[in-house]
Amino acid sequence: MMIKKAILGLLFIAAALCSTTGCIKDVTTYQYMKGKISFDIPEYIYTGDVVYLEADGITAPENPKWGWVITKIQTDTLYSPSIVVKFPDTPAEYVVKALAYHPDYIVESARKNVTTVDTTHMTGSLKGLPYDSQATITDSRDRRAYRWAHIGSLDWFTENLAWEGAGYVYASSEVLNHVFGRHYTWEEATESDLCPEGWRLPDNADWEDLGKAICGSDVEFDKIWEDAASKVTPDAYFNGERLWPFSVNNTHDTAIDWNPLPCGYMQTGDGLFYGLKTYGMWWSATEYSSSEAYYRYIYWDSADFRPGFTSKSDIALSVRCVRGNL
């Protein structure tokens, strides 16, 4: 009984001391940094590019210590607020990570994915397109060469237009002009000088002629062209990955070398791109209404080539140019 009373007395004294002088704890409290790390680098760059990186954005503490880690290039942390990086000459994907350190703060970090692109024809990042037998034309405005084929009664581009005088490039990465071309609003696409001289944006009748060549019989623009997508979509690869994902419905027979790619679309309101590796979408010059226009599209998991209509100004799609008269 006496022992219990003694223990209780000691506990009472300890509690009293803590309440008057405070208990000493061997615990270090770290603060969260204020601000958000930022640095600029495009999502897609050329193979072999030399890129300057500089981190910023932390407002407290002042003058943190900066570090960088880049997968496959700089796996050990390199301590510097800015660095110069030379990316390898082979296409690949990388993760660039910036870190901010301070002894009194929790480490802050930010990361971005970067893909390097080789634009060499046939042997670069884009493979699997049957281009060998196709002719080329050179756009006199920028000396860019485009491949084309005579399909049905007309000459068709077999790649998307990439004229930089208008439109938008995917992820604001100019290197992708050479892979996916650009996205244009219908208002831009119908300008008389968008396609190279002698070429134009196809209207619904031109599309119907293409559909007849693909399907083997007369078709109407506003109908679904069954199995037509399987006959034109190539089993194309970008940096070793399929652009058209595997599908039991779309078998990529490529009977007609029109070479559509799933480049998606862009919304001008938010400036964002959607549908990469999911949809291929191309304008028609024919209006649906005063504010909307027709287009045709292919969905990755369908064998069909379908019609649609959308806003002339709010949506940007791919463009194929055509030459000749029906």
C-alpha contacts under 8 A as a table, 3 or more apart, distances in Angstrom:
res1	aa1	res2	aa2	distance
1	M	4	K	5.29
1	M	5	K	6.42
2	M	5	K	5.16
2	M	6	A	6.25
3	I	6	A	5.05
3	I	7	I	6.28
4	K	7	I	5.16
4	K	8	L	6.16
5	K	8	L	5.11
5	K	9	G	6.11
6	A	9	G	5.05
6	A	10	L	6.35
7	I	10	L	5.16
7	I	11	L	6.29
8	L	11	L	5.10
8	L	12	F	6.19
9	G	12	F	5.09
9	G	13	I	6.28
10	L	13	I	5.12
10	L	14	A	6.21
11	L	14	A	5.08
11	L	15	A	6.15
12	F	15	A	5.16
12	F	16	A	6.19
13	I	16	A	5.10
13	I	17	L	6.25
14	A	17	L	5.14
14	A	18	C	6.27
15	A	18	C	5.15
15	A	19	S	6.24
16	A	19	S	5.18
16	A	20	T	6.36
17	L	20	T	5.29
17	L	21	T	5.78
17	L	22	G	7.01
17	L	23	C	7.76
18	C	21	T	5.48
18	C	22	G	4.39
18	C	23	C	4.86
19	S	22	G	5.73
19	S	23	C	7.87
29	T	104	D	7.99
30	Y	104	D	5.48
30	Y	105	Y	4.98
30	Y	106	I	6.00
31	Q	104	D	6.51
31	Q	105	Y	4.67
31	Q	106	I	6.08
32	Y	105	Y	5.66
32	Y	106	I	5.48
33	M	58	I	6.97
33	M	59	T	7.65
33	M	60	A	5.64
33	M	61	P	6.50
33	M	105	Y	6.21
33	M	106	I	6.80
33	M	107	V	7.78
33	M	108	E	6.93
34	K	58	I	5.87
34	K	59	T	5.47
34	K	60	A	4.98
34	K	61	P	7.34
35	G	57	G	5.65
35	G	58	I	4.47
35	G	59	T	5.28
35	G	60	A	7.10
36	K	57	G	5.15
36	K	58	I	5.60
37	I	55	A	6.61
37	I	56	D	5.64
37	I	57	G	4.71
37	I	58	I	5.94
37	I	98	A	7.53
37	I	99	L	7.89
37	I	100	A	7.88
37	I	108	E	7.53
37	I	109	S	6.69
37	I	110	A	5.96
38	S	55	A	5.78
38	S	56	D	5.42
38	S	57	G	5.61
38	S	110	A	7.22
39	F	53	L	6.65
39	F	54	E	5.86
39	F	55	A	4.97
39	F	56	D	6.61
40	D	53	L	6.83
40	D	54	E	7.57
41	I	51	V	7.76
41	I	53	L	7.37
41	I	114	V	7.80
42	P	45	I	6.38
42	P	114	V	6.98
42	P	171	A	7.71
42	P	172	S	7.27
42	P	173	S	5.86
43	E	112	K	7.65
43	E	113	N	6.28
43	E	114	V	4.71
43	E	115	T	6.21
43	E	171	A	6.67
43	E	173	S	6.60
44	Y	114	V	5.69
44	Y	115	T	4.78
44	Y	116	T	5.73
44	Y	117	V	6.80
44	Y	171	A	7.73
44	Y	173	S	5.52
44	Y	175	V	6.80
44	Y	176	L	7.32
45	I	49	D	6.83
45	I	114	V	7.35
45	I	115	T	6.36
45	I	116	T	4.91
45	I	117	V	6.00
45	I	173	S	6.82
45	I	174	E	7.88
45	I	175	V	6.02
46	Y	49	D	5.49
46	Y	116	T	5.23
46	Y	117	V	4.85
46	Y	118	D	6.18
46	Y	119	T	7.77
46	Y	175	V	6.24
47	T	87	F	6.39
47	T	88	P	6.11
47	T	89	D	4.77
47	T	90	T	5.97
47	T	91	P	5.93
47	T	116	T	4.96
47	T	117	V	5.38
47	T	118	D	5.62
48	G	86	K	6.27
48	G	87	F	4.97
48	G	88	P	5.06
48	G	89	D	4.50
48	G	90	T	7.63
49	D	86	K	5.84
49	D	87	F	5.58
49	D	88	P	7.80
50	V	84	V	6.87
50	V	85	V	5.56
50	V	86	K	4.27
50	V	87	F	6.35
51	V	84	V	5.67
51	V	85	V	5.24
51	V	86	K	6.37
51	V	87	F	7.90
52	Y	82	S	7.33
52	Y	83	I	5.99
52	Y	84	V	4.51
52	Y	85	V	6.44
53	L	82	S	5.41
53	L	83	I	5.33
53	L	84	V	6.17
53	L	85	V	7.66
54	E	81	P	5.90
54	E	82	S	4.15
54	E	83	I	6.61
55	A	66	W	7.54
55	A	81	P	5.76
55	A	82	S	6.37
55	A	98	A	6.85
56	D	81	P	7.92
58	I	61	P	7.22
58	I	62	E	7.70
58	I	64	P	7.84
58	I	100	A	7.98
59	T	62	E	6.35
61	P	64	P	6.26
61	P	102	H	7.52
61	P	105	Y	7.99
64	P	100	A	5.87
64	P	101	Y	5.54
64	P	102	H	5.59
65	K	79	Y	7.26
65	K	80	S	7.35
65	K	81	P	7.38
65	K	100	A	5.62
65	K	101	Y	4.89
65	K	102	H	6.34
66	W	79	Y	5.59
66	W	80	S	5.30
66	W	81	P	4.99
66	W	98	A	7.21
66	W	99	L	5.64
66	W	100	A	4.72
66	W	101	Y	6.26
67	G	77	T	5.86
67	G	78	L	5.34
67	G	79	Y	4.18
67	G	80	S	5.68
67	G	81	P	6.87
67	G	98	A	5.81
67	G	99	L	4.92
67	G	100	A	6.40
67	G	101	Y	7.80
68	W	74	Q	7.75
68	W	77	T	5.36
68	W	78	L	5.12
68	W	79	Y	6.41
68	W	80	S	7.45
68	W	96	V	7.46
68	W	97	K	5.71
68	W	98	A	4.74
68	W	99	L	6.19
69	V	74	Q	5.46
69	V	75	T	5.53
69	V	76	D	6.34
69	V	77	T	5.15
69	V	78	L	6.67
69	V	96	V	6.15
69	V	97	K	5.15
69	V	98	A	6.66
70	I	73	I	5.50
70	I	74	Q	4.69
70	I	75	T	5.81
70	I	94	Y	6.80
70	I	95	V	5.68
70	I	96	V	4.62
70	I	97	K	6.19
71	T	74	Q	6.11
71	T	75	T	5.61
71	T	94	Y	5.60
71	T	95	V	5.48
71	T	96	V	6.86
72	K	75	T	6.51
72	K	94	Y	7.04
73	I	87	F	7.71
74	Q	77	T	7.00
74	Q	78	L	7.39
80	S	83	I	6.68
87	F	116	T	7.79
88	P	91	P	7.64
90	T	116	T	7.60
90	T	117	V	8.00
90	T	118	D	7.17
91	P	115	T	7.27
91	P	116	T	4.92
91	P	117	V	5.26
91	P	118	D	5.94
91	P	124	G	7.99
91	P	125	S	6.52
91	P	239	N	6.30
92	A	115	T	5.84
92	A	116	T	5.51
92	A	117	V	7.54
92	A	239	N	6.77
93	E	113	N	7.18
93	E	114	V	5.79
93	E	115	T	4.39
93	E	116	T	6.43
94	Y	113	N	5.81
94	Y	114	V	5.11
94	Y	115	T	6.20
95	V	111	R	6.66
95	V	112	K	5.77
95	V	113	N	4.64
95	V	114	V	6.15
96	V	111	R	5.49
96	V	112	K	5.31
96	V	113	N	6.33
96	V	114	V	7.21
97	K	109	S	6.92
97	K	110	A	5.68
97	K	111	R	4.24
97	K	112	K	6.59
98	A	109	S	5.59
98	A	110	A	5.41
98	A	111	R	6.35
99	L	107	V	6.97
99	L	108	E	5.73
99	L	109	S	4.33
99	L	110	A	6.66
100	A	107	V	5.83
100	A	108	E	5.21
100	A	109	S	6.30
101	Y	105	Y	7.19
101	Y	106	I	7.41
101	Y	107	V	5.21
101	Y	108	E	6.99
102	H	105	Y	5.31
102	H	106	I	7.39
102	H	107	V	7.14
117	V	124	G	7.64
117	V	125	S	5.76
117	V	175	V	7.17
117	V	176	L	7.99
117	V	239	N	7.58
118	D	124	G	4.72
118	D	125	S	4.97
118	D	126	L	7.94
119	T	124	G	5.40
119	T	125	S	6.30
119	T	126	L	7.45
119	T	175	V	7.80
119	T	178	H	6.27
119	T	179	V	7.13
120	T	123	T	5.88
120	T	124	G	4.52
120	T	125	S	7.47
121	H	124	G	5.99
121	H	126	L	7.71
122	M	126	L	6.81
122	M	127	K	5.76
122	M	128	G	7.78
122	M	129	L	7.70
123	T	126	L	7.34
123	T	127	K	6.66
124	G	127	K	6.92
125	S	237	Y	7.64
125	S	238	F	5.25
125	S	239	N	4.72
125	S	240	G	7.51
126	L	129	L	7.93
126	L	179	V	6.90
126	L	236	A	7.13
126	L	237	Y	5.75
126	L	238	F	4.73
126	L	239	N	6.68
127	K	236	A	5.69
127	K	237	Y	5.17
127	K	238	F	6.55
128	G	234	P	6.79
128	G	235	D	5.94
128	G	236	A	4.37
128	G	237	Y	6.11
129	L	234	P	6.22
129	L	235	D	7.51
129	L	236	A	6.04
129	L	259	N	6.52
130	P	133	S	7.63
130	P	234	P	7.92
130	P	257	D	6.50
130	P	259	N	7.65
131	Y	134	Q	5.43
131	Y	147	R	7.42
131	Y	257	D	7.80
134	Q	147	R	6.12
134	Q	148	W	5.99
134	Q	149	A	5.83
135	A	147	R	5.67
135	A	148	W	5.67
135	A	149	A	6.66
136	T	145	A	6.19
136	T	146	Y	5.31
136	T	147	R	4.34
136	T	148	W	5.93
137	I	145	A	5.53
137	I	146	Y	5.41
137	I	147	R	6.55
137	I	148	W	7.53
138	T	143	R	5.60
138	T	144	R	5.54
138	T	145	A	4.28
138	T	146	Y	6.32
139	D	142	D	6.01
139	D	143	R	5.08
139	D	144	R	5.38
139	D	145	A	6.26
139	D	146	Y	7.68
139	D	196	P	5.56
139	D	197	E	7.66
140	S	143	R	5.24
140	S	144	R	7.69
140	S	196	P	7.43
141	R	144	R	7.98
141	R	196	P	7.82
142	D	163	W	7.83
146	Y	157	F	6.90
146	Y	158	T	7.73
146	Y	159	E	6.92
147	R	157	F	5.99
147	R	158	T	5.68
147	R	159	E	6.60
148	W	155	D	6.64
148	W	156	W	5.40
148	W	157	F	4.28
148	W	158	T	4.99
148	W	159	E	7.62
149	A	155	D	5.63
149	A	156	W	5.53
149	A	157	F	6.64
149	A	158	T	6.61
149	A	257	D	7.63
149	A	258	W	7.64
150	H	153	S	7.15
150	H	154	L	5.69
150	H	155	D	4.30
150	H	156	W	6.20
151	I	154	L	5.73
151	I	155	D	6.11
151	I	156	W	6.68
151	I	210	L	6.57
151	I	213	A	6.56
151	I	256	I	7.95
152	G	209	D	6.13
152	G	210	L	5.93
152	G	212	K	7.28
152	G	213	A	5.01
153	S	209	D	6.87
153	S	324	G	7.61
153	S	325	N	7.68
153	S	326	L	6.63
154	L	206	D	7.84
154	L	209	D	7.93
154	L	322	V	6.80
154	L	323	R	5.93
154	L	324	G	5.27
154	L	325	N	6.91
154	L	326	L	7.54
155	D	322	V	5.59
155	D	323	R	4.99
155	D	324	G	6.43
156	W	258	W	7.75
156	W	320	R	7.17
156	W	321	C	6.14
156	W	322	V	4.62
156	W	323	R	6.56
157	F	160	N	7.08
157	F	258	W	7.62
157	F	320	R	5.67
157	F	321	C	5.45
157	F	322	V	6.33
158	T	257	D	7.14
158	T	258	W	4.85
158	T	259	N	5.62
158	T	260	P	7.47
158	T	320	R	7.50
159	E	181	G	7.66
159	E	258	W	7.62
159	E	259	N	6.57
159	E	260	P	7.09
159	E	320	R	6.90
160	N	180	F	6.52
160	N	181	G	5.01
160	N	182	R	7.22
160	N	318	S	6.24
160	N	319	V	5.61
160	N	320	R	5.38
161	L	181	G	5.31
161	L	182	R	6.35
161	L	195	C	7.43
161	L	318	S	7.24
161	L	319	V	5.56
161	L	320	R	6.03
161	L	321	C	7.18
162	A	177	N	5.63
162	A	178	H	7.34
162	A	180	F	7.88
162	A	181	G	4.18
162	A	182	R	4.98
163	W	166	A	6.71
163	W	167	G	7.94
163	W	181	G	7.86
163	W	182	R	7.25
163	W	194	L	7.26
163	W	195	C	7.77
164	E	167	G	6.86
164	E	182	R	7.70
165	G	194	L	7.99
166	A	184	Y	7.10
166	A	188	E	6.90
166	A	194	L	7.83
167	G	182	R	6.02
167	G	183	H	5.39
167	G	184	Y	4.40
167	G	185	T	7.04
167	G	188	E	7.16
167	G	316	A	7.62
168	Y	172	S	7.29
168	Y	182	R	5.43
168	Y	183	H	5.10
168	Y	184	Y	6.43
168	Y	316	A	7.82
169	V	172	S	5.33
169	V	173	S	6.40
169	V	174	E	6.33
169	V	176	L	6.80
169	V	177	N	6.30
169	V	181	G	7.05
169	V	182	R	4.81
169	V	183	H	6.29
170	Y	173	S	6.18
170	Y	174	E	7.89
170	Y	176	L	6.62
170	Y	177	N	7.96
170	Y	180	F	7.81
170	Y	182	R	7.06
170	Y	183	H	7.67
170	Y	273	F	6.69
171	A	272	L	7.77
171	A	273	F	7.08
173	S	176	L	5.92
173	S	177	N	7.91
174	E	177	N	5.60
175	V	178	H	6.02
175	V	179	V	7.55
176	L	179	V	4.90
176	L	180	F	5.74
176	L	181	G	6.73
177	N	180	F	5.75
177	N	181	G	4.41
177	N	182	R	6.06
178	H	181	G	6.10
180	F	261	L	7.41
180	F	263	C	6.26
181	G	318	S	7.31
182	R	317	L	7.96
182	R	318	S	6.29
182	R	319	V	7.82
183	H	265	Y	6.92
183	H	266	M	6.90
183	H	316	A	5.07
183	H	317	L	4.65
183	H	318	S	4.78
183	H	319	V	7.20
184	Y	187	E	7.94
184	Y	188	E	5.87
184	Y	189	A	5.89
184	Y	315	I	7.88
184	Y	316	A	4.45
184	Y	317	L	5.33
184	Y	318	S	6.34
184	Y	319	V	7.19
185	T	188	E	5.21
185	T	189	A	6.08
185	T	312	K	6.04
185	T	313	S	5.47
185	T	314	D	7.11
185	T	315	I	5.77
185	T	316	A	4.13
185	T	317	L	6.37
186	W	189	A	4.78
186	W	190	T	6.08
186	W	283	W	6.84
186	W	285	A	7.73
186	W	293	A	7.15
186	W	311	S	7.95
186	W	312	K	4.73
186	W	313	S	6.43
186	W	315	I	7.88
186	W	316	A	7.05
186	W	317	L	7.84
187	E	190	T	5.57
187	E	191	E	6.79
187	E	312	K	5.93
187	E	313	S	6.32
188	E	191	E	5.47
188	E	194	L	7.22
189	A	194	L	6.20
189	A	201	L	6.89
189	A	283	W	7.68
189	A	285	A	7.87
189	A	319	V	7.10
190	T	194	L	7.17
190	T	201	L	6.60
190	T	285	A	6.38
191	E	194	L	5.57
192	S	195	C	7.45
192	S	200	R	7.56
193	D	196	P	6.83
193	D	197	E	7.23
194	L	200	R	7.82
195	C	198	G	7.97
195	C	199	W	5.61
195	C	200	R	5.53
195	C	201	L	7.01
195	C	321	C	6.15
196	P	199	W	5.56
196	P	200	R	7.63
198	G	323	R	6.61
199	W	321	C	5.86
199	W	322	V	5.42
199	W	323	R	4.85
200	R	321	C	5.28
200	R	322	V	5.42
200	R	323	R	6.47
201	L	283	W	7.71
201	L	284	S	6.74
201	L	285	A	5.81
201	L	319	V	7.25
201	L	320	R	6.67
201	L	321	C	5.08
201	L	322	V	6.21
202	P	205	A	7.76
202	P	206	D	5.38
202	P	207	W	6.50
202	P	283	W	7.83
202	P	284	S	5.57
202	P	285	A	5.74
202	P	320	R	7.45
202	P	321	C	6.48
202	P	322	V	5.81
203	D	206	D	5.30
203	D	207	W	6.36
203	D	284	S	4.83
203	D	285	A	4.36
203	D	286	T	5.15
204	N	207	W	5.01
204	N	208	E	6.16
204	N	221	F	5.93
204	N	284	S	6.05
204	N	285	A	7.08
204	N	286	T	5.93
204	N	294	Y	7.97
205	A	208	E	5.01
205	A	209	D	6.39
205	A	221	F	7.46
206	D	209	D	5.16
206	D	210	L	6.48
206	D	326	L	7.57
207	W	210	L	5.02
207	W	211	G	6.13
207	W	221	F	6.75
207	W	284	S	7.67
208	E	211	G	4.85
208	E	212	K	6.14
208	E	218	D	7.52
208	E	219	V	5.91
208	E	220	E	5.96
208	E	221	F	5.55
209	D	212	K	5.12
209	D	213	A	6.45
209	D	218	D	7.87
210	L	213	A	5.18
210	L	214	I	6.32
211	G	214	I	5.04
211	G	215	C	5.87
211	G	216	G	7.96
211	G	218	D	7.49
211	G	219	V	6.17
211	G	225	W	7.26
211	G	228	A	7.64
212	K	215	C	5.22
212	K	216	G	5.31
212	K	217	S	4.97
212	K	218	D	4.97
212	K	219	V	5.85
213	A	216	G	5.47
213	A	217	S	7.33
214	I	228	A	6.18
214	I	231	K	6.91
214	I	232	V	7.70
214	I	255	A	7.87
214	I	256	I	6.57
215	C	218	D	7.80
215	C	219	V	7.87
215	C	225	W	7.41
215	C	227	D	7.85
215	C	228	A	6.16
219	V	223	K	7.44
219	V	225	W	7.32
220	E	223	K	5.55
221	F	224	I	7.92
221	F	307	P	6.76
222	D	306	R	7.96
222	D	307	P	5.57
222	D	308	G	7.70
223	K	306	R	7.02
223	K	307	P	6.60
224	I	304	D	6.59
224	I	305	F	6.05
224	I	306	R	4.77
224	I	307	P	6.53
225	W	228	A	5.59
225	W	229	A	8.00
225	W	304	D	5.59
225	W	305	F	5.05
225	W	306	R	6.26
226	E	229	A	7.67
226	E	303	A	6.67
226	E	304	D	4.53
226	E	305	F	6.55
227	D	230	S	5.53
227	D	231	K	6.78
227	D	303	A	4.63
227	D	304	D	4.78
227	D	305	F	7.25
228	A	231	K	5.19
228	A	232	V	6.68
228	A	303	A	6.41
228	A	304	D	5.33
228	A	305	F	5.48
229	A	232	V	5.41
229	A	233	T	5.85
229	A	250	N	7.01
229	A	252	H	7.68
229	A	298	I	6.38
229	A	302	S	7.34
229	A	303	A	4.88
229	A	304	D	4.92
229	A	305	F	5.04
230	S	233	T	5.73
230	S	250	N	5.02
230	S	251	T	5.45
230	S	252	H	4.70
230	S	253	D	5.60
230	S	254	T	6.72
230	S	303	A	4.97
230	S	304	D	7.17
231	K	252	H	6.25
231	K	253	D	5.06
231	K	254	T	4.62
231	K	255	A	4.93
231	K	256	I	6.10
232	V	252	H	6.85
232	V	253	D	6.98
232	V	254	T	4.55
232	V	255	A	6.16
232	V	256	I	5.19
232	V	257	D	6.19
232	V	258	W	5.80
232	V	259	N	6.22
232	V	260	P	6.93
233	T	244	W	7.99
233	T	252	H	5.16
233	T	253	D	7.28
233	T	254	T	5.74
233	T	258	W	7.64
233	T	259	N	5.86
233	T	260	P	5.62
233	T	261	L	7.23
234	P	252	H	5.37
234	P	253	D	7.25
234	P	254	T	5.54
234	P	259	N	5.89
234	P	260	P	7.21
234	P	261	L	7.92
235	D	242	R	7.08
235	D	243	L	7.64
235	D	244	W	6.77
235	D	252	H	5.88
236	A	242	R	5.93
236	A	243	L	5.76
236	A	244	W	6.87
236	A	261	L	7.90
237	Y	240	G	5.46
237	Y	241	E	5.11
237	Y	242	R	4.39
237	Y	243	L	5.38
238	F	241	E	5.28
238	F	242	R	6.33
238	F	243	L	6.18
242	R	245	P	5.59
242	R	246	F	7.58
243	L	261	L	7.09
243	L	262	P	6.70
243	L	277	K	5.30
244	W	261	L	7.36
244	W	262	P	6.55
244	W	277	K	5.69
244	W	278	T	7.16
244	W	300	W	5.86
245	P	277	K	6.94
245	P	278	T	7.93
245	P	300	W	6.57
245	P	301	D	7.90
246	F	250	N	7.90
247	S	250	N	5.38
247	S	251	T	6.80
247	S	300	W	7.28
247	S	301	D	5.49
247	S	302	S	7.88
248	V	251	T	6.35
248	V	301	D	7.65
249	N	301	D	5.93
249	N	302	S	5.47
249	N	303	A	5.56
250	N	300	W	7.15
250	N	301	D	6.06
250	N	302	S	5.49
250	N	303	A	4.50
251	T	303	A	7.49
254	T	257	D	6.18
254	T	259	N	7.98
260	P	280	G	6.73
261	L	277	K	7.86
261	L	280	G	5.78
262	P	275	G	7.48
262	P	276	L	5.74
262	P	277	K	4.79
262	P	278	T	5.69
262	P	279	Y	4.71
262	P	280	G	4.00
262	P	281	M	7.60
262	P	298	I	7.74
262	P	299	Y	7.98
262	P	300	W	7.50
263	C	275	G	6.86
263	C	276	L	4.84
263	C	277	K	6.41
263	C	278	T	7.66
263	C	279	Y	6.39
263	C	280	G	5.38
263	C	281	M	7.45
263	C	318	S	7.51
264	G	273	F	7.06
264	G	274	Y	5.54
264	G	275	G	4.09
264	G	276	L	4.58
264	G	277	K	7.10
264	G	278	T	6.60
264	G	279	Y	4.86
264	G	280	G	5.45
264	G	281	M	6.44
264	G	317	L	7.35
265	Y	273	F	5.71
265	Y	274	Y	5.44
265	Y	275	G	6.30
265	Y	276	L	7.70
265	Y	279	Y	7.88
265	Y	281	M	7.03
265	Y	315	I	6.98
265	Y	316	A	5.79
265	Y	317	L	5.13
265	Y	318	S	7.49
266	M	271	G	6.68
266	M	272	L	5.72
266	M	273	F	4.29
266	M	274	Y	6.09
266	M	315	I	5.73
266	M	316	A	4.96
266	M	317	L	6.72
267	Q	270	D	5.99
267	Q	271	G	5.54
267	Q	272	L	5.77
267	Q	273	F	6.53
267	Q	274	Y	8.00
267	Q	314	D	5.82
267	Q	315	I	4.82
267	Q	316	A	6.35
268	T	271	G	4.84
268	T	272	L	7.33
268	T	313	S	7.58
268	T	314	D	5.20
268	T	315	I	6.00
268	T	316	A	7.03
269	G	314	D	6.48
273	F	276	L	7.71
275	G	278	T	4.85
275	G	279	Y	5.39
276	L	279	Y	6.45
277	K	300	W	7.25
278	T	299	Y	5.95
278	T	300	W	5.21
279	Y	297	Y	6.77
279	Y	298	I	5.66
279	Y	299	Y	4.78
279	Y	300	W	6.17
280	G	297	Y	5.43
280	G	298	I	5.17
280	G	299	Y	6.76
280	G	318	S	7.79
281	M	295	Y	6.82
281	M	296	R	5.81
281	M	297	Y	4.30
281	M	298	I	6.64
281	M	317	L	5.86
281	M	318	S	5.97
282	W	295	Y	5.46
282	W	296	R	5.50
282	W	297	Y	6.38
282	W	317	L	5.74
282	W	318	S	4.85
282	W	319	V	5.38
282	W	320	R	6.87
283	W	293	A	7.80
283	W	294	Y	6.43
283	W	295	Y	4.30
283	W	296	R	6.63
283	W	317	L	6.46
283	W	318	S	6.71
283	W	319	V	5.95
283	W	320	R	7.80
284	S	287	E	7.89
284	S	293	A	7.15
284	S	294	Y	5.38
284	S	295	Y	5.01
284	S	296	R	7.40
285	A	293	A	7.42
285	A	294	Y	7.36
286	T	293	A	6.18
286	T	294	Y	6.06
287	E	290	S	7.15
287	E	292	E	6.29
287	E	293	A	4.21
287	E	294	Y	6.07
288	Y	291	S	7.80
288	Y	292	E	5.35
288	Y	293	A	4.55
288	Y	294	Y	5.81
288	Y	309	F	6.72
289	S	292	E	5.03
289	S	293	A	6.52
291	S	311	S	5.94
291	S	312	K	5.81
291	S	313	S	7.87
292	E	309	F	6.35
292	E	310	T	5.10
292	E	311	S	4.38
292	E	312	K	4.98
293	A	309	F	5.25
293	A	310	T	5.72
293	A	311	S	6.50
293	A	312	K	5.89
294	Y	307	P	7.23
294	Y	308	G	5.68
294	Y	309	F	4.18
294	Y	310	T	6.69
295	Y	307	P	6.00
295	Y	308	G	5.29
295	Y	309	F	5.67
295	Y	310	T	7.70
296	R	305	F	7.01
296	R	306	R	5.62
296	R	307	P	4.47
296	R	308	G	5.87
297	Y	305	F	6.04
297	Y	306	R	5.39
297	Y	307	P	6.34
297	Y	308	G	7.34
298	I	302	S	7.27
298	I	304	D	6.82
298	I	305	F	5.26
298	I	306	R	6.39
299	Y	302	S	5.55
299	Y	304	D	7.89
299	Y	305	F	7.98
310	T	315	I	7.22
311	S	314	D	5.46
311	S	315	I	5.97
312	K	315	I	6.62
313	S	316	A	7.50
